[in-house]
């Protein structure tokens, strides 16, 4: 849930600050992004605990805040790296701003965005295990219970499941990245050809 929320908000804010109206806030957002990521995940959870108390709420808030910035930072970098030829070609074809964003820019920025979401997903898997300390439900509860009961089987089972989820997620995001990179390459090539013809 935290990764999904972070992805939606991160991509939305990233798009806003890469448009002409919000570009003046881009430097501030990048500075904040770099600052927040200097905090370890455990510190974010501990800071959220006094505000929201014991349970899943502080865990969700901490996971959301910590995983938001990898997505946001990569979204900004991805859109800033879009080839000018692609943008010029989209404008030359008379696309609206939304069509330019959806058809021309997003395929180019998508591989970088996916990398940010993948980073966010892996971070959340590890951080969610720590969040069980303050009552965050999930696989971390199994590990914490195993540590409390000195039951190595419980600890091992929780660790294996988290590792498997990380591996599966890595493979899925890897496939998405490869497919989108090839698509983005074709888009840029077509835009370059179109520009040369003009």
BABA-743923 format. One record per atom (N, C-alpha, C, CB): x negated, y negated, z negated; residue in one letter. Coordinates in pm, whole numbers, padded with zeros to 5 digits, always signed. Atoms other than C-alpha are relative to their C-alpha. Glycine has a CB too. Layout:
REM BABA-743923
XYZA/...
This chain:
REM BABA-743923
-00083+00121+00000X/+00000+00000+00000X/-00087-00125+00000X/+00094-00001-00122X/+00089+00116+00008X/-00281-00241-00090X/-00072-00025+00132X/-00102+00019-00113X/+00068+00014-00128X/-00463-00172+00236X/+00094-00055+00106X/-00057+00135+00045X/-00099+00048-00096X/-00145-00228+00437X/+00028-00149-00020X/+00131+00081-00012X/-00024+00141+00032X/-00070-00558+00259X/-00119-00086+00038X/+00033-00017-00149X/+00122+00075-00031X/-00431-00671+00294X/-00018-00015+00151X/-00122+00069-00061X/+00013+00005-00145X/-00427-00587+00665X/+00095-00104+00061X/+00027+00138+00061X/-00100+00094-00053X/-00106-00782+00732X/-00040-00145-00030X/+00139+00030-00059X/+00034+00137+00039X/-00210-01092+00536X/-00135-00043+00058X/-00003-00012-00152X/+00132+00033-00052X/-00575-01076+00647X/+00003-00035+00147X/-00094+00116-00023X/-00009+00027-00144X/-00490-01058+01018X/+00077-00130+00024X/+00069+00118+00072X/-00083+00121-00016X/-00222-01329+00983X/-00081-00127-00030X/+00123+00006-00092X/+00080+00118+00036X/-00453-01575+00803X/-00116-00017+00098X/-00054+00013-00144X/+00110+00006-00096X/-00740-01486+01038X/+00043-00061+00132X/-00055+00139+00024X/-00052+00058-00125X/-00525-01571+01341X/+00024-00150-00018X/+00131+00070+00043X/-00029+00142+00025X/-00415-01900+01183X/-00125-00087+00003X/+00069-00016-00135X/+00120+00084+00009X/-00767-02026+01113X/-00087+00006+00125X/-00083+00042-00119X/+00072-00001-00127X/-00889-01935+01461X/+00079-00073+00110X/-00029+00144+00045X/-00074+00085-00093X/-00618-02146+01628X/-00048-00145-00017X/+00155+00010-00024X/+00045+00140+00001X/-00676-02514+01703X/+00047-00073-00126X/+00051-00073+00125X/-00056+00072+00116X/-00448-02635+01419X/-00068+00039-00131X/+00149+00027-00010X/+00058-00045+00127X/-00619-02426+01150X/-00150+00016+00000X/+00061+00127-00038X/+00144-00024-00013X/-00978-02423+01273X/-00082-00075-00105X/-00047-00040+00138X/+00074+00079+00099X/-01082-02691+01021X/-00011+00072-00134X/+00067-00137-00020X/+00004-00076+00125X/-01008-02445+00737X/-00087+00126+00010X/+00141+00038-00042X/+00072-00124-00023X/-01216-02166+00889X/-00128+00010-00083X/-00034+00014+00147X/+00125-00002+00076X/-01545-02262+00722X/+00027+00026-00148X/-00077-00133+00018X/-00037-00019+00140X/-01375-02282+00381X/+00040+00144-00027X/+00114-00094-00038X/-00045-00139+00016X/-01212-01940+00427X/-00118+00096+00003X/+00102+00037+00109X/+00118-00087-00009X/-01543-01781+00530X/-00087-00011-00125X/-00083-00036+00123X/+00077+00018+00125X/-01719-01931+00226X/+00067+00075-00115X/-00012-00151-00034X/-00076-00070+00104X/-01443-01799-00003X/-00011+00150+00018X/+00148-00043+00002X/+00014-00142-00032X/-01464-01462+00171X/-00133+00055-00050X/+00014+00021+00152X/+00133-00043+00044X/-01838-01437+00105X/-00011-00001-00153X/-00109-00090+00061X/+00007+00012+00146X/-01794-01549-00258X/+00074+00114-00070X/+00059-00133-00046X/-00081-00105+00064X/-01517-01300-00347X/-00067+00135+00010X/+00139+00005+00063X/+00061-00132-00019X/-01710-01006-00204X/-00127+00021-00081X/-00029+00020+00145X/+00115-00019+00090X/-01996-01071-00446X/+00043+00065-00131X/-00069-00135-00028X/-00052-00062+00122X/-01770-00945-00728X/+00013+00150+00020X/+00136-00061-00039X/-00023-00144-00011X/-01776-00570-00793X/+00147+00033-00021X/-00086+00076-00103X/-00142-00035+00014X/-01436-00392-00772X/+00046+00009-00145X/+00027+00132+00068X/-00038-00015+00141X/-01437-00315-01145X/+00026-00135-00064X/-00109+00074-00077X/-00018+00133+00056X/-01469-00686-01224X/+00135-00059+00040X/-00113-00093+00044X/-00129+00050-00048X/-01165-00771-01010X/+00114+00065-00077X/+00016+00027+00152X/-00103-00072+00076X/-00960-00505-01191X/+00008-00053-00143X/-00030+00151-00002X/+00004+00050+00138X/-01071-00631-01534X/+00059-00140-00008X/-00144+00000-00052X/-00054+00136+00000X/-00983-00992-01441X/+00152+00001+00021X/-00067-00083+00110X/-00144-00008-00024X/-00636-00885-01322X/+00075+00056-00120X/+00029+00086+00122X/-00065-00067+00112X/-00564-00683-01637X/+00058-00097-00104X/-00099+00092-00067X/-00059+00090+00100X/-00518-00975-01887X/+00121-00078+00052X/-00105-00098-00047X/-00109+00078-00059X/-00282-01151-01646X/+00128+00082+00013X/-00041-00054+00137X/-00117-00083-00031X/-00050-00863-01553X/+00021+00118-00094X/-00012+00051+00139X/-00017-00106+00099X/-00107-00618-01837X/-00037+00137+00051X/+00140+00001-00048X/+00034-00139-00027X/-00126-00241-01828X/+00097+00059+00102X/+00003+00084-00130X/-00088-00065-00098X/+00010-00039-01533X/-00048-00017+00142X/+00140-00054-00013X/+00035+00001-00141X/+00020-00036-01154X/-00012-00141+00058X/+00101+00077+00078X/+00002+00136-00056X/+00070-00413-01104X/-00140-00062+00005X/+00091-00089-00083X/+00136+00055-00010X/-00282-00528-01200X/-00089+00079+00096X/-00065-00003-00137X/+00077-00083-00093X/-00424-00235-01005X/+00028-00038+00145X/+00031+00150-00023X/-00038+00037-00136X/-00228-00329-00692X/-00054-00138+00036X/+00153+00001+00016X/+00050+00136-00025X/-00323-00698-00725X/-00150+00002+00025X/+00034-00093-00118X/+00145-00008-00014X/-00691-00615-00770X/-00040+00065+00132X/-00061+00077-00117X/+00030-00069-00125X/-00693-00370-00479X/+00033-00088+00121X/+00080+00131+00009X/-00039+00090-00110X/-00510-00621-00257X/-00102-00111+00019X/+00139-00060-00027X/+00093+00112-00010X/-00742-00912-00337X/-00137+00045+00050X/-00015-00068-00136X/+00135-00045-00037X/-01059-00709-00300X/-00006+00051+00144X/-00047+00109-00096X/+00001-00055-00135X/-00953-00545+00027X/+00048-00101+00105X/+00088+00123+00006X/-00047+00103-00093X/-00806-00864+00180X/-00115-00060+00081X/+00074-00110-00076X/+00105+00080-00062X/-01136-01031+00255X/-00083+00073+00107X/-00092-00049-00105X/+00064-00067-00115X/-01304-00760+00467X/+00083-00010+00128X/-00024+00147-00033X/-00088+00011-00117X/-01001-00767+00697X/+00001-00143+00053X/+00144+00045-00035X/-00004+00141-00039X/-00983-01147+00697X/-00130-00042+00069X/+00024-00088-00124X/+00129+00038-00057X/-01355-01194+00764X/-00022+00060+00138X/-00112+00043-00092X/+00018-00066-00130X/-01363-00940+01047X/+00097-00051+00106X/+00016+00149-00016X/-00097+00058-00094X/-01049-01087+01204X/-00053-00131+00057X/+00136-00022-00068X/+00055+00128-00044X/-01212-01430+01219X/-00118+00022+00096X/-00046-00085-00121X/+00116-00030-00085X/-01535-01290+01361X/+00045+00058+00135X/-00096+00099-00071X/-00050-00062-00122X/-01341-01081+01614X/+00058-00100+00098X/+00104+00103-00033X/-00061+00099-00089X/-01138-01371+01752X/-00101-00104+00048X/+00116-00069-00070X/+00103+00095-00041X/-01439-01603+01757X/-00092+00059+00107X/-00083-00043-00120X/+00088-00067-00097X/-01626-01344+01966X/+00068+00030+00133X/-00052+00128-00059X/-00071-00025-00126X/-01360-01327+02239X/-00069-00076+00112X/+00150-00042-00011X/+00068+00060-00115X/-01518-01397+02578X/+00077-00121+00053X/-00018+00104+00111X/-00067+00118-00058X/-01444-01749+02711X/+00062+00030+00137X/-00100-00114+00014X/-00055-00038-00131X/-01385-01587+03053X/+00140+00057-00014X/-00091+00101+00070X/-00132-00059+00024X/-01091-01394+02910X/+00102-00109-00031X/-00006+00103-00116X/-00091+00109+00038X/-00938-01708+02756X/+00032-00088+00122X/-00062-00086-00113X/-00020+00083-00120X/-00989-01912+03075X/+00090+00071+00100X/-00135-00035+00065X/-00083-00078-00093X/-00835-01633+03283X/+00145+00001-00045X/-00053+00143+00011X/-00137+00000+00054X/-00531-01618+03053X/+00067-00135+00021X/-00002+00036-00150X/-00055+00134-00022X/-00483-01994+03074X/+00029-00023+00147X/-00095-00108-00053X/-00018+00017-00144X/-00527-01985+03450X/+00122+00073+00053X/-00122+00049+00073X/-00120-00076-00041X/-00245-01729+03477X/+00127-00060-00058X/-00013+00145-00043X/-00117+00069+00055X/-00015-01967+03288X/+00064+00070-00119X/+00102-00015+00106X/-00053-00069+00118X/+00022-01752+02976X/+00033-00099-00110X/-00101+00105-00052X/-00030+00077+00120X/+00191-01898+02670X/-00104+00035-00107X/+00146+00030-00052X/+00099-00025+00105X/-00014-01915+02348X/+00018+00140-00058X/+00009-00106-00112X/-00024-00132+00057X/+00154-01597+02222X/-00046+00109+00097X/+00150+00018-00033X/+00047-00098-00100X/+00088-01408+02546X/-00152+00004+00005X/+00057-00035+00140X/+00147+00006+00000X/-00273-01527+02542X/-00057+00075-00120X/-00048-00147-00002X/+00044-00067+00122X/-00308-01403+02184X/+00019+00151+00011X/+00077-00054-00122X/-00036-00142+00000X/-00134-01069+02238X/-00066+00079+00113X/+00150+00014+00009X/+00048-00073-00118X/-00252-00976+02588X/-00150-00016+00021X/+00075-00046+00123X/+00139+00028-00034X/-00591-01143+02622X/-00096+00010-00119X/-00010-00138+00060X/+00095+00009+00111X/-00748-01209+02280X/+00001+00121-00092X/+00031-00123-00080X/-00010-00109+00098X/-00618-00929+02057X/-00075+00126+00042X/+00145+00033-00023X/+00077-00119-00039X/-00761-00640+02264X/-00151-00018-00017X/+00029+00036+00145X/+00142+00028+00017X/-01103-00809+02250X/-00040+00001-00148X/-00035-00136+00062X/+00030+00012+00143X/-01086-00875+01874X/+00031+00127-00078X/+00076-00116-00060X/-00051-00117+00071X/-00923-00543+01783X/-00108+00092-00060X/+00086+00080+00092X/+00103-00088+00059X/-01242-00332+01738X/-00059-00055-00130X/-00111+00023+00100X/+00054+00062+00121X/-01377-00581+01483X/+00104+00001-00112X/-00045-00143+00029X/-00108-00003+00100X/-01038-00598+01306X/+00012+00140-00060X/+00134-00043+00064X/-00009-00139+00046X/-01022-00217+01285X/-00116+00032-00094X/+00000+00097+00120X/+00116-00022+00087X/-01373-00215+01134X/+00027-00059-00139X/-00127-00062+00061X/-00035+00062+00128X/-01249-00454+00863X/+00103+00081-00077X/+00053-00139+00022X/-00103-00082+00065X/-00942-00239+00791X/-00062+00130-00051X/+00116+00031+00099X/+00069-00123+00043X/-01163+00073+00775X/-00081-00025-00128X/-00092+00053+00112X/+00076+00037+00119X/-01393-00100+00527X/+00091-00018-00120X/-00080-00128+00025X/-00098+00022+00106X/-01090-00208+00323X/+00056+00132-00053X/+00114-00089+00052X/-00057-00131+00037X/-00947+00148+00324X/-00098+00079-00087X/+00036+00080+00126X/+00100-00075+00076X/-01272+00306+00203X/-00023-00064-00137X/-00132+00007+00078X/+00016+00070+00127X/-01315+00039-00066X/+00115+00032-00096X/-00007-00152+00022X/-00117-00024+00084X/-00961+00096-00191X/+00003+00142-00056X/+00126-00026+00079X/+00002-00138+00049X/-01007+00472-00220X/-00088+00010-00124X/-00051+00096+00110X/+00089-00004+00115X/-01303+00425-00452X/+00048-00084-00116X/-00137-00046+00040X/-00046+00090+00105X/-01154+00132-00642X/+00125+00052-00069X/+00026-00139+00058X/-00123-00055+00059X/-00820+00308-00695X/-00031+00101-00109X/+00086+00067+00109X/+00040-00095+00104X/-01002+00577-00893X/-00035-00073-00130X/-00121+00085+00047X/+00033+00081+00118X/-01137+00307-01128X/+00125-00060-00061X/-00100-00111+00036X/-00123+00065+00046X/-00791+00146-01149X/+00082+00089-00093X/+00085-00040+00118X/-00073-00091+00090X/-00660+00456-01330X/-00029-00031-00146X/-00037+00145+00031X/+00036+00036+00137X/-00835+00322-01640X/+00102-00095-00061X/-00139-00064-00004X/-00098+00097+00051X/-00575+00042-01669X/+00143+00042+00036X/-00030-00140+00055X/-00134-00052-00024X/-00279+00263-01580X/+00043+00002+00144X/+00097-00078-00076X/-00035-00009-00142X/-00293+00248-01202X/+00017+00145+00041X/-00108-00067+00087X/-00027-00139-00034X/-00131+00565-01077X/-00073+00038+00128X/+00151+00024+00016X/+00067-00047-00120X/-00300+00777-00814X/-00097+00112-00030X/-00072-00115+00067X/+00095-00110+00016X/-00578+01028-00765X/-00102-00027-00108X/-00071+00027+00131X/+00093+00035+00107X/-00795+00839-01009X/+00046+00053-00135X/-00018-00149-00008X/-00054-00052+00126X/-00563+00961-01287X/-00051+00141-00027X/+00154-00001+00004X/+00050-00138+00014X/-00675+01319-01221X/-00145-00002-00049X/+00011+00076+00134X/+00142+00008+00038X/-01042+01222-01249X/-00016-00048-00143X/-00076-00094+00096X/+00008+00054+00137X/-00990+01015-01566X/+00046+00104-00101X/+00085-00129-00013X/-00048-00107+00089X/-00787+01298-01722X/-00105+00109-00017X/+00131+00060+00055X/+00105-00101+00005X/-01062+01543-01633X/-00117-00043-00087X/-00049+00031+00139X/+00110+00052+00083X/-01325+01320-01793X/+00039-00002-00147X/-00039-00141+00046X/-00048+00006+00139X/-01112+01274-02106X/+00004+00140-00063X/+00139-00064-00006X/-00014-00137+00050X/-01046+01648-02140X/-00128+00082+00017X/+00115+00069+00073X/+00125-00070-00032X/-01400+01737-02031X/+00024+00124+00085X/-00073+00040-00129X/-00039-00107-00091X/-01248+01947-01758X/-00062-00029+00137X/+00156+00014+00010X/+00071+00026-00125X/-01489+01960-01466X/+00081+00038+00123X/-00132+00074+00002X/-00084-00042-00113X/-01232+02137-01244X/+00092-00113+00044X/+00083+00125-00038X/-00087+00114-00032X/-00996+01838-01265X/-00080-00110+00068X/+00068-00054-00126X/+00086+00105-00058X/-01277+01593-01193X/-00039+00036+00143X/-00127-00021-00086X/+00043-00046-00133X/-01397+01800-00898X/+00115-00003+00100X/-00057+00142-00009X/-00115-00002-00092X/-01049+01843-00750X/+00039-00141+00044X/+00121+00069-00067X/-00031+00139-00034X/-00979+01467-00766X/-00104-00059+00094X/+00009-00085-00125X/+00110+00051-00084X/-01318+01388-00614X/+00007+00056+00141X/-00135+00035-00062X/-00009-00064-00132X/-01271+01637-00329X/+00114-00061+00082X/+00021+00152-00015X/-00114+00057-00072X/-00928+01498-00239X/-00032-00142+00049X/+00126-00002-00091X/+00037+00137-00040X/-01057+01136-00236X/-00101+00004+00114X/-00058-00078-00121X/+00101-00012-00106X/-01354+01243-00025X/+00062+00042+00133X/-00109+00100-00041X/-00068-00045-00121X/-01127+01422+00222X/+00082-00113+00063X/+00091+00120-00032X/-00076+00114-00051X/-00902+01118+00252X/-00092-00102+00066X/+00079-00067-00114X/+00098+00092-00059X/-01208+00901+00317X/-00050+00051+00133X/-00119-00021-00096X/+00050-00059-00125X/-01335+01142+00582X/+00105-00007+00110X/-00041+00146-00023X/-00108+00004-00100X/-00997+01167+00760X/+00021-00143+00049X/+00131+00056-00059X/-00017+00141-00037X/-00955+00788+00751X/-00112-00049+00090X/+00007-00085-00124X/+00116+00040-00081X/-01305+00739+00890X/+00012+00051+00143X/-00130+00052-00064X/-00015-00058-00133X/-01233+00973+01181X/+00110-00070+00080X/+00029+00149-00010X/-00112+00066-00067X/-00898+00809+01263X/-00039-00140+00046X/+00124-00008-00093X/+00042+00136-00036X/-01040+00456+01254X/-00108+00002+00107X/-00049-00074-00123X/+00103-00013-00102X/-01338+00571+01458X/+00058+00021+00138X/-00093+00115-00034X/-00067-00025-00129X/-01111+00704+01735X/+00070-00126+00052X/+00101+00114-00014X/-00068+00124-00040X/-00907+00382+01735X/-00100-00102+00053X/+00077-00059-00118X/+00103+00096-00040X/-01225+00174+01762X/-00055+00033+00138X/-00114-00003-00101X/+00054-00041-00131X/-01364+00376+02056X/+00099-00029+00112X/-00036+00149-00001X/-00102+00022-00103X/-01035+00357+02248X/+00017-00148+00030X/+00134+00058-00045X/-00021+00144-00019X/-00998-00016+02192X/-00122-00068+00062X/+00034-00066-00133X/+00120+00058-00060X/-01360-00094+02282X/+00001+00021+00152X/-00128+00063-00062X/-00006-00028-00145X/-01315+00075+02621X/+00107-00085+00066X/+00028+00150+00025X/-00108+00084-00055X/-00985-00113+02673X/-00043-00145+00008X/+00127+00013-00087X/+00046+00139+00002X/-01143-00446+02573X/-00103-00024+00110X/-00059-00034-00138X/+00101+00011-00106X/-01431-00381+02813X/+00065-00016+00137X/-00091+00121+00000X/-00071+00010-00128X/-01189-00330+03101X/+00067-00137+00015X/+00106+00112+00012X/-00066+00131-00002X/-00999-00648+03007X/-00099-00111+00034X/+00067-00029-00134X/+00102+00103-00024X/-01317-00857+03001X/-00051+00007+00143X/-00117+00015-00099X/+00048-00016-00137X/-01433-00713+03333X/+00099-00057+00100X/-00025+00148+00031X/-00104+00053-00088X/-01101-00795+03499X/+00005-00152-00005X/+00136+00057-00037X/-00003+00146+00015X/-01112-01148+03356X/-00119-00064+00071X/-00001-00038-00150X/+00120+00053-00065X/-01466-01202+03484X/+00016+00001+00152X/-00124+00082-00040X/-00024-00012-00145X/-01370-01080+03834X/+00099-00107+00045X/+00054+00141+00035X/-00103+00099-00032X/-01063-01305+03831X/-00059-00140+00002X/+00115+00007-00101X/+00063+00133+00008X/-01275-01606+03730X/-00092-00023+00119X/-00078-00014-00132X/+00093+00013-00113X/-01533-01536+04002X/+00075-00022+00131X/-00088+00125+00011X/-00081+00016-00121X/-01259-01511+04267X/+00050-00143+00014X/+00119+00096-00002X/-00048+00139-00004X/-01138-01857+04168X/-00113-00094+00043X/+00056-00043-00138X/
